Amino acid sequence: MAEIKIISERCKSCGYCVKFCPKNVLEIGTEVNSKGYEYVTPARMSDCIACLMCGRICPDGAIEIYK
């Protein structure tokens, strides 16, 4: 099973990772980082297939995936 780590301070809530995840694992959370953005959180980790799409699509390098 994969582990997704969101580096909250890098996330600007663009939503690309949420939109392009084939299994809808990620969602925009309710917590706010120091820049004022509600950052992404892994909501359904059990559905993750470790395709790495979220990490590839993130323009700010805010997502790390560990297999």
Buried (B, 14 or more C-beta within 10 A) or exposed (E): EBEBEBBBEBBBBBEBBBEBBEEEBBBBBEEEBEEEBBBBBBEEEEEBEBBEBBBEBBEEEBBEBEE
